[in-house]
Amino acid sequence: MRRFILLAVTHGGALAVGFALGIYMLPILTAPKSPDAGVLSEQAQGASFTADFTRDLRGSDFLHWGEGKVSLTPTRIVHEGKLAPGPDYKLYLLDRFVEHEEEFLPIKASARLIGDVKSFSGFVLDLPPGVDPAAYTTVLIWCESFSEFITAARYR
């Protein structure tokens, strides 16, 4: 009986670790290729606003972070940098700066969802028609699956 319990615990632990690694690795393995630096730089030209994602925000940690430059043109948002890989990232525009999920969750309903972030070494997202970046102050990346803050930057 003791051996059965020991085997159940060790195998269950191995299964849990494998499952967690699978959740973490799947977005990395299935992510589309990030645009190259030249394309990102070209797409960021004419930006009305720029800001920097940094790792030192209160809601960021070793698994949830972003770094690099984010540029907002009248028609797109361009990120030149890196994001911690993860599942189901969404980009939002906000009318105030937040740096933790405790601050974002109460205002999430009024935040403007722009789209899915699927690459982790830079991305370009088109703004939906009628969205004016000047009406907002902050760009935020959020993990929808786990309600986790990834990063944010105040651009005005």
Buried (B, 14 or more C-beta within 10 A) or exposed (E): EEEEEEEEEEEEEEEEEEEEEEEBEEBEEEBEEBBEEEEBBEBBEEBEBBBBBBBEBEBBEEEBBBBBBBBBBEEBBBBBBBBBBBBBBBBBBBEEBBBEBEBBEEEBEEBBBBBEBBBBBBBBBEBEEEBEBEEBBBBBBBBEEEEBBBBBBBBE
